[in-house]
Amino acid sequence: MAKVNKETLDRWFDYNVDIETRTIYMGSEEGVDALMAEYVVKGMHILESKSDEAIQIIMNNPGGEFYHGLAIYDTIKTSKCHCTIKVYRHAMSMGSIILQAADNRIMMPNSRFMIHFGYDSQDNHSKIVEKWVEEGKHLTYLMENIYLDVMLEKEEKMGDGHLAKTLGDVMTRQRAFEHPPLTKPITYSFSKREETKREQVRAVLKEMLNFDTILTAEETVALGFADEIYV
């Protein structure tokens, strides 16, 4: 059994990075915040400066602040190293966006994935509020496109009709407990024209984002939000 020295343990528990195994831990009770962004950005820089070898990120992320999340997303997305994210427990809200930056996205069998429009509030002068509303719209569109890119990549890989069927199954399950109860399965049909299909899928995605859509590991992979389930 390999010996682990105290310095390595201190780095892991205090700074969420293990240089020897090239592993970063991304998780906290508070979710995505300035501290998480600081640790991940610094940890990625340290590991990238050592070598071009692959980096593993262990994620347990309930979501959080959008801008700090984008800092993490950009750091992983632009890394010169191949990055794998393994999701334990959950990748929710901003955590679900960060997951899309990885080269390899792995869900643990019992992990969960959640998407929604998120929450925002403003208490300021009306003109300032208007500016932040516009910024919110921009960020929402950015989020939608991150999800759409991976969903349509999955469709291309699996063939026409895959997303229509999978989204129908997912939305039928999501609506199963509504009142009055759903009486028949939800079905979709998307155009084969690339631009038209993108906007049709966006419309369904917006439906999903209107509330907390919680997906199993299997559904997450089927929709293209992850690559595989760990076995």
GROMACS elastic network, one bead per residue, 0.5 to 0.9 nm:
[ bonds ]
;  ai    aj funct       b0    kb
    4     7     6  0.84147   500
    4     8     6  0.65378   500
    4     9     6  0.70423   500
    5     8     6  0.54884   500
    5     9     6  0.65204   500
    5    10     6  0.88071   500
    6     9     6  0.50504   500
    6    10     6  0.60296   500
    6    11     6  0.86027   500
    7    10     6  0.50605   500
    7    11     6  0.62312   500
    7    12     6  0.86346   500
    8    11     6  0.52284   500
    8    12     6  0.62605   500
    8    13     6  0.87659   500
    8    17     6  0.86733   500
    8    18     6  0.64875   500
    8    19     6  0.77123   500
    8    20     6  0.79345   500
    9    12     6  0.50510   500
    9    13     6  0.61228   500
    9    14     6  0.82262   500
    9    18     6  0.79129   500
   10    13     6  0.53070   500
   10    14     6  0.55638   500
   10    15     6  0.75869   500
   10    16     6  0.89607   500
   11    14     6  0.52727   500
   11    15     6  0.50750   500
   11    16     6  0.64488   500
   11    17     6  0.59395   500
   11    18     6  0.64730   500
   11    19     6  0.83878   500
   12    15     6  0.55925   500
   12    18     6  0.53368   500
   12    19     6  0.86611   500
   12    23     6  0.88863   500
   12    24     6  0.81161   500
   12    25     6  0.79696   500
   13    16     6  0.56709   500
   13    17     6  0.79206   500
   14    17     6  0.83373   500
   15    18     6  0.86191   500
   15    24     6  0.88439   500
   15    25     6  0.87024   500
   15    39     6  0.63968   500
   15    43     6  0.80214   500
   16    23     6  0.82848   500
   16    24     6  0.56498   500
   16    26     6  0.72342   500
   16    27     6  0.88367   500
   16    39     6  0.69133   500
   16    40     6  0.80114   500
   16    43     6  0.77483   500
   17    21     6  0.89419   500
   17    22     6  0.74667   500
   17    23     6  0.58233   500
   17    25     6  0.63565   500
   17    39     6  0.81378   500
   17    40     6  0.83417   500
   17    43     6  0.59710   500
   17    44     6  0.87711   500
   17    47     6  0.88262   500
   18    21     6  0.57668   500
   18    22     6  0.56997   500
   18    23     6  0.51656   500
   18    24     6  0.64098   500
   18    25     6  0.85652   500
   18    43     6  0.87432   500
   19    23     6  0.67047   500
   19    24     6  0.85093   500
   19    43     6  0.86402   500
   19    46     6  0.80300   500
   19    47     6  0.65721   500
   19    50     6  0.87146   500
   20    23     6  0.79241   500
   21    55     6  0.83092   500
   21    56     6  0.82576   500
   22    47     6  0.63819   500
   22    53     6  0.82230   500
   22    54     6  0.73506   500
   22    55     6  0.52745   500
   22    56     6  0.63211   500
   22    57     6  0.85784   500
   23    43     6  0.87707   500
   23    47     6  0.85753   500
   23    55     6  0.59659   500
   23    57     6  0.56308   500
   23    58     6  0.73383   500
   24    39     6  0.87309   500
   24    40     6  0.70988   500
   24    43     6  0.67277   500
   24    44     6  0.78215   500
   24    55     6  0.77480   500
   24    56     6  0.63678   500
   24    58     6  0.62299   500
   24    59     6  0.85699   500
   25    39     6  0.89982   500
   25    40     6  0.80490   500
   25    56     6  0.86220   500
   25    57     6  0.57620   500
   25    59     6  0.62206   500
   25    60     6  0.82235   500
   26    32     6  0.88520   500
   26    36     6  0.70033   500
   26    39     6  0.83826   500
   26    40     6  0.70495   500
   26    57     6  0.67541   500
   26    58     6  0.58963   500
   26    60     6  0.63389   500
   26    61     6  0.69161   500
   27    30     6  0.84347   500
   27    31     6  0.65437   500
   27    32     6  0.79322   500
   27    36     6  0.74910   500
   27    58     6  0.79715   500
   27    59     6  0.58062   500
   27    61     6  0.51898   500
   27    62     6  0.80642   500
   28    31     6  0.52389   500
   28    32     6  0.77334   500
   28    36     6  0.76804   500
   28    60     6  0.74406   500
   28    61     6  0.70436   500
   28    62     6  0.82728   500
   29    61     6  0.85341   500
   29    62     6  0.80634   500
   30    33     6  0.73160   500
   30    62     6  0.80266   500
   30    63     6  0.84597   500
   30    64     6  0.75430   500
   31    36     6  0.76779   500
   31    60     6  0.87226   500
   31    61     6  0.59056   500
   31    62     6  0.54339   500
   31    63     6  0.51897   500
   31    64     6  0.51097   500
   31    65     6  0.79768   500
   31    94     6  0.88071   500
   31    95     6  0.82559   500
   32    35     6  0.79513   500
   32    36     6  0.58558   500
   32    37     6  0.71078   500
   32    61     6  0.73468   500
   32    62     6  0.77123   500
   32    63     6  0.55518   500
   32    65     6  0.55162   500
   32    66     6  0.79052   500
   32    68     6  0.66565   500
   32    69     6  0.61088   500
   32    94     6  0.72764   500
   32    95     6  0.74914   500
   33    36     6  0.54016   500
   33    37     6  0.63007   500
   33    38     6  0.86351   500
   33    63     6  0.89640   500
   33    64     6  0.63927   500
   33    65     6  0.57157   500
   33    66     6  0.86017   500
   33    67     6  0.87080   500
   33    68     6  0.58524   500
   33    69     6  0.74828   500
   34    37     6  0.51561   500
   34    38     6  0.60546   500
   34    39     6  0.86870   500
   34    65     6  0.83588   500
   34    68     6  0.59319   500
   34    69     6  0.88471   500
   35    38     6  0.50298   500
   35    39     6  0.62227   500
   35    40     6  0.86400   500
   35    68     6  0.88868   500
   36    39     6  0.52185   500
   36    40     6  0.61454   500
   36    41     6  0.84861   500
   36    68     6  0.80067   500
   36    69     6  0.87343   500
   36    72     6  0.84597   500
   37    40     6  0.52464   500
   37    41     6  0.59116   500
   37    42     6  0.83042   500
   37    68     6  0.56623   500
   37    69     6  0.69309   500
   37    70     6  0.89179   500
   37    71     6  0.65827   500
   37    72     6  0.57119   500
   38    41     6  0.53754   500
   38    42     6  0.59726   500
   38    43     6  0.82637   500
   38    68     6  0.86897   500
   38    72     6  0.86178   500
   39    42     6  0.52747   500
   39    43     6  0.57636   500
   39    44     6  0.84262   500
   40    44     6  0.59557   500
   40    45     6  0.84530   500
   40    72     6  0.65817   500
   40    75     6  0.82300   500
   40    76     6  0.88998   500
   41    44     6  0.52650   500
   41    45     6  0.62233   500
   41    46     6  0.87342   500
   41    71     6  0.76965   500
   41    72     6  0.64298   500
   41    75     6  0.62965   500
   41    76     6  0.84265   500
   42    45     6  0.50802   500
   42    46     6  0.62027   500
   42    47     6  0.87158   500
   43    46     6  0.51671   500
   43    47     6  0.62676   500
   43    48     6  0.85281   500
   44    47     6  0.52406   500
   44    48     6  0.59346   500
   44    49     6  0.84444   500
   44    55     6  0.81464   500
   44    75     6  0.74410   500
   44    76     6  0.76844   500
   44    79     6  0.79609   500
   45    48     6  0.51354   500
   45    49     6  0.60313   500
   45    50     6  0.87034   500
   45    75     6  0.87582   500
   45    79     6  0.89182   500
   46    49     6  0.52506   500
   46    50     6  0.65297   500
   47    50     6  0.52133   500
   47    51     6  0.67099   500
   47    52     6  0.82490   500
   47    53     6  0.85446   500
   47    55     6  0.75334   500
   47    81     6  0.89000   500
   48    51     6  0.55104   500
   48    52     6  0.60646   500
   48    53     6  0.79432   500
   48    55     6  0.84892   500
   48    79     6  0.77079   500
   48    80     6  0.73182   500
   48    81     6  0.67736   500
   49    52     6  0.79319   500
   50    53     6  0.85412   500
   51    54     6  0.86545   500
   51    81     6  0.82435   500
   52    55     6  0.87480   500
   52    80     6  0.66064   500
   52    81     6  0.51776   500
   52    82     6  0.80067   500
   53    80     6  0.89530   500
   53    81     6  0.59324   500
   53    82     6  0.71047   500
   54    81     6  0.53308   500
   54    83     6  0.58704   500
   54    84     6  0.77330   500
   55    81     6  0.64990   500
   55    82     6  0.62092   500
   55    84     6  0.63946   500
   55    85     6  0.86786   500
   56    82     6  0.85236   500
   56    83     6  0.58542   500
   56    85     6  0.60176   500
   56    86     6  0.76029   500
   57    83     6  0.72858   500
   57    84     6  0.60172   500
   57    86     6  0.62704   500
   57    87     6  0.86205   500
   57   102     6  0.89890   500
   58    84     6  0.84481   500
   58    85     6  0.58571   500
   58    86     6  0.50397   500
   58    87     6  0.63061   500
   58    88     6  0.72285   500
   59    85     6  0.65522   500
   59    86     6  0.58869   500
   59    88     6  0.60038   500
   59    89     6  0.83332   500
   59    90     6  0.77499   500
   59    91     6  0.72441   500
   59    95     6  0.82728   500
   59    99     6  0.84769   500
   60    86     6  0.86344   500
   60    87     6  0.60360   500
   60    88     6  0.52213   500
   60    89     6  0.58144   500
   60    90     6  0.54960   500
   60    91     6  0.63823   500
   60    92     6  0.89504   500
   60    95     6  0.82564   500
   61    64     6  0.84840   500
   61    87     6  0.81168   500
   61    88     6  0.83760   500
   61    89     6  0.79927   500
   61    90     6  0.58107   500
   61    91     6  0.50042   500
   61    92     6  0.63040   500
   61    93     6  0.85822   500
   61    94     6  0.81334   500
   61    95     6  0.52209   500
   61    96     6  0.81420   500
   62    89     6  0.89669   500
   62    90     6  0.63413   500
   62    91     6  0.59787   500
   62    93     6  0.67666   500
   62    94     6  0.76429   500
   62    95     6  0.62052   500
   62    96     6  0.86490   500
   62   114     6  0.87912   500
   63    66     6  0.85940   500
   63    69     6  0.83029   500
   63    91     6  0.71450   500
   63    92     6  0.52010   500
   63    96     6  0.74913   500
   63    97     6  0.89372   500
   64    68     6  0.83396   500
   64    69     6  0.73950   500
   64    92     6  0.87912   500
   64    93     6  0.70974   500
   64    94     6  0.57514   500
   64    95     6  0.75425   500
   64   118     6  0.89983   500
   65    68     6  0.57820   500
   65    69     6  0.61269   500
   65    70     6  0.88274   500
   65    94     6  0.71031   500
   66    70     6  0.61560   500
   66    71     6  0.87405   500
   66    94     6  0.63612   500
   66   139     6  0.84083   500
   67    70     6  0.50345   500
   67    71     6  0.63886   500
   67    72     6  0.88328   500
   68    71     6  0.50676   500
   68    72     6  0.65393   500
   68    73     6  0.87072   500
   69    72     6  0.51419   500
   69    73     6  0.60968   500
   69    74     6  0.86278   500
   69    94     6  0.61639   500
   69    95     6  0.75461   500
   69    97     6  0.80156   500
   69    98     6  0.66365   500
   70    74     6  0.59466   500
   70    75     6  0.83491   500
   70    94     6  0.84717   500
   70    97     6  0.84337   500
   70    98     6  0.73994   500
   71    74     6  0.53301   500
   71    75     6  0.61579   500
   71    76     6  0.87785   500
   72    75     6  0.51032   500
   72    76     6  0.63087   500
   72    77     6  0.84908   500
   72    98     6  0.68235   500
   72   101     6  0.87759   500
   73    76     6  0.54197   500
   73    77     6  0.59412   500
   73    78     6  0.85494   500
   73    97     6  0.74570   500
   73    99     6  0.78293   500
   73   100     6  0.78748   500
   73   101     6  0.55734   500
   73   102     6  0.84732   500
   74    78     6  0.59112   500
   74    79     6  0.82755   500
   74    98     6  0.86170   500
   74   101     6  0.73482   500
   75    78     6  0.56074   500
   75    79     6  0.61208   500
   75   101     6  0.85583   500
   76    79     6  0.52145   500
   76    80     6  0.88118   500
   76    81     6  0.86752   500
   76    83     6  0.70405   500
   76    98     6  0.82777   500
   76   101     6  0.57929   500
   76   102     6  0.63851   500
   76   103     6  0.88504   500
   77    80     6  0.87789   500
   77    83     6  0.84949   500
   77    98     6  0.89640   500
   77   100     6  0.83792   500
   77   102     6  0.63804   500
   77   103     6  0.80430   500
   78    81     6  0.86868   500
   78   101     6  0.84593   500
   79    82     6  0.73722   500
   79    83     6  0.77426   500
   80    83     6  0.88473   500
   82   102     6  0.79232   500
   82   103     6  0.61501   500
   82   104     6  0.81263   500
   83   101     6  0.85101   500
   83   102     6  0.53487   500
   83   103     6  0.53312   500
   83   104     6  0.65080   500
   83   105     6  0.87207   500
   84   102     6  0.56340   500
   84   103     6  0.58996   500
   84   105     6  0.59445   500
   84   106     6  0.74704   500
   85    99     6  0.66770   500
   85   101     6  0.88892   500
   85   102     6  0.60854   500
   85   103     6  0.80828   500
   85   104     6  0.63898   500
   85   105     6  0.51651   500
   85   106     6  0.61076   500
   85   107     6  0.84623   500
   86    99     6  0.87664   500
   86   104     6  0.84459   500
   86   105     6  0.63079   500
   86   107     6  0.59285   500
   86   108     6  0.70678   500
   86   230     6  0.83283   500
   87    90     6  0.62172   500
   87    91     6  0.64408   500
   87    99     6  0.83505   500
   87   105     6  0.78703   500
   87   106     6  0.61269   500
   87   108     6  0.58417   500
   87   111     6  0.66250   500
   87   112     6  0.83675   500
   87   113     6  0.89523   500
   88    91     6  0.79308   500
   88   107     6  0.69872   500
   88   108     6  0.56762   500
   88   109     6  0.86889   500
   88   110     6  0.78992   500
   88   111     6  0.56040   500
   88   112     6  0.83019   500
   89   107     6  0.88171   500
   89   108     6  0.74990   500
   89   110     6  0.67827   500
   89   112     6  0.61883   500
   89   113     6  0.88069   500
   90    95     6  0.81005   500
   90    96     6  0.85066   500
   90   107     6  0.86447   500
   90   108     6  0.89625   500
   90   110     6  0.87612   500
   90   111     6  0.51721   500
   90   113     6  0.57303   500
   90   114     6  0.78753   500
   91    94     6  0.78497   500
   91    97     6  0.83367   500
   91    98     6  0.84254   500
   91    99     6  0.72583   500
   91   107     6  0.89388   500
   91   111     6  0.78648   500
   91   112     6  0.64290   500
   91   114     6  0.65999   500
   91   115     6  0.89205   500
   92    97     6  0.81390   500
   92   112     6  0.75746   500
   92   113     6  0.53318   500
   92   115     6  0.62067   500
   92   116     6  0.86630   500
   92   214     6  0.83330   500
   93    96     6  0.53492   500
   93    97     6  0.69379   500
   93   113     6  0.82042   500
   93   114     6  0.58364   500
   93   115     6  0.50933   500
   93   116     6  0.62244   500
   93   117     6  0.80156   500
   93   118     6  0.68607   500
   93   212     6  0.87127   500
   94    97     6  0.51382   500
   94    98     6  0.63271   500
   94    99     6  0.87410   500
   94   115     6  0.82063   500
   94   118     6  0.85074   500
   95    98     6  0.50878   500
   95    99     6  0.62755   500
   95   113     6  0.85918   500
   95   114     6  0.85828   500
   96    99     6  0.52542   500
   96   100     6  0.70026   500
   96   113     6  0.64667   500
   96   114     6  0.66314   500
   96   115     6  0.67148   500
   96   225     6  0.80749   500
   97   100     6  0.54725   500
   97   101     6  0.74895   500
   97   115     6  0.85091   500
   97   143     6  0.72038   500
   97   146     6  0.72843   500
   97   147     6  0.75713   500
   98   101     6  0.56273   500
   98   102     6  0.77917   500
   99   102     6  0.59426   500
   99   105     6  0.66115   500
   99   225     6  0.79770   500
   99   226     6  0.78343   500
  100   103     6  0.81202   500
  100   104     6  0.88339   500
  100   105     6  0.73666   500
  100   146     6  0.73437   500
  100   147     6  0.77826   500
  100   150     6  0.76943   500
  100   225     6  0.68389   500
  100   226     6  0.76146   500
  101   104     6  0.87980   500
  101   105     6  0.86664   500
  102   105     6  0.60090   500
  104   226     6  0.77870   500
  104   227     6  0.64360   500
  104   228     6  0.83570   500
  105   225     6  0.79630   500
  105   227     6  0.51921   500
  105   228     6  0.67573   500
  105   229     6  0.87251   500
  106   217     6  0.89991   500
  106   221     6  0.87650   500
  106   226     6  0.60685   500
  106   227     6  0.60065   500
  106   228     6  0.51240   500
  106   229     6  0.55767   500
  106   230     6  0.62111   500
  107   110     6  0.80037   500
  107   111     6  0.61837   500
  107   112     6  0.80020   500
  107   113     6  0.87675   500
  107   217     6  0.58360   500
  107   218     6  0.86185   500
  107   220     6  0.82035   500
  107   221     6  0.81348   500
  107   226     6  0.68315   500
  107   227     6  0.80077   500
  107   228     6  0.63280   500
  107   230     6  0.60412   500
  108   111     6  0.52017   500
  108   112     6  0.84935   500
  108   217     6  0.70406   500
  108   228     6  0.87366   500
  108   229     6  0.57020   500
  108   230     6  0.51676   500
  108   231     6  0.78655   500
  109   112     6  0.87412   500
  109   216     6  0.84213   500
  109   217     6  0.60760   500
  109   218     6  0.80993   500
  109   229     6  0.59766   500
  109   230     6  0.63257   500
  109   231     6  0.74941   500
  110   216     6  0.74868   500
  110   217     6  0.67582   500
  111   215     6  0.89960   500
  111   216     6  0.69076   500
  111   217     6  0.59891   500
  112   214     6  0.67253   500
  112   215     6  0.58278   500
  112   216     6  0.52282   500
  112   217     6  0.59623   500
  112   220     6  0.81554   500
  113   213     6  0.82139   500
  113   214     6  0.57271   500
  113   215     6  0.50920   500
  113   216     6  0.65531   500
  113   217     6  0.71029   500
  113   219     6  0.88496   500
  113   220     6  0.66191   500
  113   225     6  0.86086   500
  114   212     6  0.64483   500
  114   213     6  0.54430   500
  114   215     6  0.60765   500
  114   216     6  0.89766   500
  115   118     6  0.82191   500
  115   208     6  0.74507   500
  115   209     6  0.60203   500
  115   211     6  0.80771   500
  115   212     6  0.59986   500
  115   213     6  0.54817   500
  115   214     6  0.68424   500
  115   215     6  0.85038   500
  116   119     6  0.88624   500
  116   206     6  0.86360   500
  116   208     6  0.69246   500
  116   210     6  0.60973   500
  116   211     6  0.56714   500
  116   212     6  0.50929   500
  116   213     6  0.64834   500
  117   140     6  0.70804   500
  117   143     6  0.87403   500
  117   206     6  0.83548   500
  117   208     6  0.89115   500
  117   209     6  0.51178   500
  117   210     6  0.62008   500
  117   211     6  0.74354   500
  117   212     6  0.82356   500
  118   209     6  0.82970   500
  118   210     6  0.88847   500
  118   211     6  0.88344   500
  118   212     6  0.86609   500
  120   136     6  0.82431   500
  122   128     6  0.88148   500
  122   129     6  0.61279   500
  122   132     6  0.78640   500
  122   133     6  0.87286   500
  123   126     6  0.86531   500
  123   129     6  0.73691   500
  124   127     6  0.82537   500
  124   128     6  0.63847   500
  124   129     6  0.60759   500
  125   128     6  0.53303   500
  125   129     6  0.62237   500
  125   130     6  0.87597   500
  126   130     6  0.61928   500
  126   131     6  0.87928   500
  127   130     6  0.50745   500
  127   131     6  0.64938   500
  127   132     6  0.89091   500
  128   131     6  0.51395   500
  128   132     6  0.64608   500
  128   133     6  0.86976   500
  129   132     6  0.51538   500
  129   133     6  0.61317   500
  129   134     6  0.86996   500
  130   133     6  0.50277   500
  130   134     6  0.63295   500
  130   135     6  0.86702   500
  131   134     6  0.52144   500
  131   135     6  0.62924   500
  131   136     6  0.86577   500
  132   136     6  0.60015   500
  132   137     6  0.85675   500
  133   137     6  0.63096   500
  133   138     6  0.87335   500
  134   137     6  0.50718   500
  134   138     6  0.63506   500
  134   139     6  0.87654   500
  135   138     6  0.50407   500
  135   139     6  0.62779   500
  135   140     6  0.85927   500
  136   139     6  0.51217   500
  136   140     6  0.60754   500
  136   141     6  0.86191   500
  137   140     6  0.50363   500
  137   141     6  0.62111   500
  137   142     6  0.86118   500
  138   141     6  0.52164   500
  138   142     6  0.62595   500
  138   143     6  0.87119   500
  139   143     6  0.61510   500
  139   144     6  0.86220   500
  140   143     6  0.50513   500
  140   144     6  0.61887   500
  140   145     6  0.86737   500
  141   144     6  0.50701   500
  141   145     6  0.62433   500
  141   146     6  0.87219   500
  142   145     6  0.52376   500
  142   146     6  0.63503   500
  142   147     6  0.88730   500
  143   146     6  0.51920   500
  143   147     6  0.64673   500
  143   148     6  0.86251   500
  144   147     6  0.52736   500
  144   148     6  0.60012   500
  144   149     6  0.86165   500
  144   202     6  0.72334   500
  144   205     6  0.75953   500
  144   206     6  0.79369   500
  144   209     6  0.89950   500
  145   149     6  0.59541   500
  145   150     6  0.87375   500
  145   202     6  0.84056   500
  146   149     6  0.54755   500
  146   150     6  0.68992   500
  146   151     6  0.89185   500
  147   150     6  0.56242   500
  147   151     6  0.62417   500
  147   152     6  0.87419   500
  147   205     6  0.84492   500
  147   224     6  0.85126   500
  147   225     6  0.72422   500
  148   151     6  0.50009   500
  148   152     6  0.60050   500
  148   153     6  0.83962   500
  148   198     6  0.72399   500
  148   201     6  0.75425   500
  148   202     6  0.68745   500
  148   205     6  0.80796   500
  149   152     6  0.54216   500
  149   153     6  0.61780   500
  149   154     6  0.87495   500
  149   198     6  0.88431   500
  149   224     6  0.89915   500
  150   154     6  0.62546   500
  150   155     6  0.87097   500
  150   223     6  0.81246   500
  150   224     6  0.54453   500
  150   225     6  0.62982   500
  150   226     6  0.86177   500
  151   154     6  0.51566   500
  151   155     6  0.64027   500
  151   156     6  0.88258   500
  151   163     6  0.76043   500
  151   201     6  0.86824   500
  151   222     6  0.88808   500
  151   223     6  0.56782   500
  151   225     6  0.68069   500
  152   156     6  0.61558   500
  152   157     6  0.85282   500
  152   163     6  0.79935   500
  152   197     6  0.88310   500
  152   198     6  0.75081   500
  152   201     6  0.86070   500
  152   223     6  0.87834   500
  152   224     6  0.77890   500
  153   156     6  0.50956   500
  153   157     6  0.62422   500
  153   158     6  0.86701   500
  153   224     6  0.72033   500
  154   157     6  0.50357   500
  154   158     6  0.60354   500
  154   159     6  0.81745   500
  154   162     6  0.81938   500
  154   163     6  0.79298   500
  154   221     6  0.88913   500
  154   222     6  0.77918   500
  154   223     6  0.68023   500
  154   224     6  0.50352   500
  154   225     6  0.86510   500
  155   158     6  0.51779   500
  155   159     6  0.54550   500
  155   160     6  0.62432   500
  155   161     6  0.75379   500
  155   162     6  0.58126   500
  155   163     6  0.58891   500
  155   223     6  0.83320   500
  155   224     6  0.80733   500
  156   159     6  0.53176   500
  156   160     6  0.70557   500
  156   162     6  0.88301   500
  157   160     6  0.89576   500
  158   161     6  0.84183   500
  158   162     6  0.61963   500
  158   163     6  0.87163   500
  159   162     6  0.60483   500
  159   163     6  0.87088   500
  160   163     6  0.75466   500
  160   164     6  0.83314   500
  160   190     6  0.86025   500
  160   192     6  0.73510   500
  161   164     6  0.52163   500
  161   165     6  0.62376   500
  161   166     6  0.85734   500
  161   189     6  0.76128   500
  161   190     6  0.75476   500
  162   165     6  0.54342   500
  162   166     6  0.61037   500
  162   167     6  0.84581   500
  162   222     6  0.86084   500
  162   223     6  0.87300   500
  163   166     6  0.50465   500
  163   167     6  0.57056   500
  163   168     6  0.81226   500
  163   188     6  0.86752   500
  163   190     6  0.84825   500
  163   201     6  0.82524   500
  163   222     6  0.83016   500
  163   223     6  0.68354   500
  164   167     6  0.54038   500
  164   168     6  0.60267   500
  164   169     6  0.86657   500
  164   187     6  0.71030   500
  164   188     6  0.50701   500
  164   189     6  0.57860   500
  164   190     6  0.65966   500
  164   201     6  0.84432   500
  165   168     6  0.50789   500
  165   169     6  0.62202   500
  165   170     6  0.86555   500
  165   187     6  0.70565   500
  165   188     6  0.70531   500
  165   189     6  0.84801   500
  166   169     6  0.51236   500
  166   170     6  0.61245   500
  166   171     6  0.85426   500
  166   219     6  0.79465   500
  166   222     6  0.68408   500
  166   223     6  0.68268   500
  167   170     6  0.50195   500
  167   171     6  0.59189   500
  167   172     6  0.82714   500
  167   186     6  0.85577   500
  167   187     6  0.80005   500
  167   188     6  0.75649   500
  167   204     6  0.79537   500
  167   205     6  0.89597   500
  167   223     6  0.75265   500
  168   171     6  0.53033   500
  168   172     6  0.59596   500
  168   173     6  0.86047   500
  168   185     6  0.72798   500
  168   186     6  0.51011   500
  168   188     6  0.61197   500
  169   172     6  0.51634   500
  169   173     6  0.63131   500
  169   174     6  0.86910   500
  169   185     6  0.75556   500
  169   186     6  0.71425   500
  169   187     6  0.79098   500
  170   173     6  0.52455   500
  170   174     6  0.61955   500
  170   175     6  0.87436   500
  170   186     6  0.88671   500
  170   215     6  0.80804   500
  170   219     6  0.72948   500
  171   175     6  0.61277   500
  171   176     6  0.84734   500
  171   185     6  0.85781   500
  171   186     6  0.66612   500
  171   187     6  0.88116   500
  171   208     6  0.78255   500
  172   175     6  0.52868   500
  172   176     6  0.60872   500
  172   182     6  0.77861   500
  172   184     6  0.82541   500
  172   185     6  0.55818   500
  172   186     6  0.53677   500
  172   187     6  0.84137   500
  173   176     6  0.50682   500
  173   177     6  0.80274   500
  173   185     6  0.87545   500
  174   177     6  0.72502   500
  174   178     6  0.83120   500
  174   208     6  0.89600   500
  174   213     6  0.73249   500
  174   214     6  0.83107   500
  175   178     6  0.54053   500
  175   179     6  0.87939   500
  175   181     6  0.77376   500
  175   182     6  0.64742   500
  176   179     6  0.86644   500
  176   181     6  0.63497   500
  176   182     6  0.57834   500
  176   183     6  0.88686   500
  177   180     6  0.84349   500
  177   181     6  0.63370   500
  177   182     6  0.77650   500
  178   181     6  0.52993   500
  178   182     6  0.69434   500
  179   182     6  0.77055   500
  180   183     6  0.86399   500
  182   185     6  0.74824   500
  182   186     6  0.88044   500
  188   204     6  0.89431   500
  189   200     6  0.87825   500
  190   193     6  0.86400   500
  190   196     6  0.80292   500
  190   197     6  0.55515   500
  190   198     6  0.87837   500
  190   200     6  0.64474   500
  190   201     6  0.74545   500
  191   194     6  0.75663   500
  191   195     6  0.88304   500
  191   196     6  0.61483   500
  191   197     6  0.50294   500
  191   198     6  0.88263   500
  191   200     6  0.78397   500
  192   195     6  0.88180   500
  192   196     6  0.76483   500
  192   197     6  0.63555   500
  193   196     6  0.54200   500
  193   197     6  0.59044   500
  193   198     6  0.85395   500
  194   197     6  0.52250   500
  194   198     6  0.61887   500
  194   199     6  0.89132   500
  195   198     6  0.51783   500
  195   199     6  0.65898   500
  195   200     6  0.87805   500
  196   199     6  0.54032   500
  196   200     6  0.62392   500
  196   201     6  0.86815   500
  197   201     6  0.60295   500
  197   202     6  0.83610   500
  198   201     6  0.52494   500
  198   202     6  0.60523   500
  198   203     6  0.87532   500
  199   203     6  0.62654   500
  199   204     6  0.89041   500
  200   203     6  0.52182   500
  200   204     6  0.68137   500
  200   205     6  0.87890   500
  201   204     6  0.52325   500
  201   205     6  0.61224   500
  201   206     6  0.86373   500
  202   206     6  0.60756   500
  202   207     6  0.86408   500
  203   206     6  0.52038   500
  203   207     6  0.65681   500
  203   208     6  0.89626   500
  204   207     6  0.50240   500
  204   208     6  0.64598   500
  204   209     6  0.87407   500
  205   209     6  0.61630   500
  205   210     6  0.86860   500
  206   210     6  0.61732   500
  207   210     6  0.52998   500
  207   211     6  0.76583   500
  208   211     6  0.62028   500
  208   212     6  0.74207   500
  208   213     6  0.58177   500
  209   212     6  0.66884   500
  209   213     6  0.68125   500
  210   213     6  0.83292   500
  215   218     6  0.78322   500
  215   219     6  0.56391   500
  215   220     6  0.58730   500
  216   219     6  0.51712   500
  216   220     6  0.60815   500
  216   221     6  0.86982   500
  217   220     6  0.50432   500
  217   221     6  0.63513   500
  217   222     6  0.86356   500
  217   226     6  0.82231   500
  217   228     6  0.84134   500
  217   229     6  0.66435   500
  218   221     6  0.53487   500
  218   222     6  0.61516   500
  218   223     6  0.87593   500
  218   228     6  0.84114   500
  218   229     6  0.73270   500
  219   223     6  0.61508   500
  219   224     6  0.85974   500
  219   225     6  0.86408   500
  220   223     6  0.54408   500
  220   224     6  0.64153   500
  220   225     6  0.52281   500
  220   226     6  0.58213   500
  220   227     6  0.85120   500
  220   228     6  0.88956   500
  221   224     6  0.51037   500
  221   225     6  0.56941   500
  221   227     6  0.56297   500
  221   228     6  0.60429   500
  221   229     6  0.74957   500
  222   225     6  0.76726   500
  222   226     6  0.80137   500
  222   227     6  0.86068   500
  223   226     6  0.78455   500
  224   227     6  0.67242   500
  226   229     6  0.80996   500
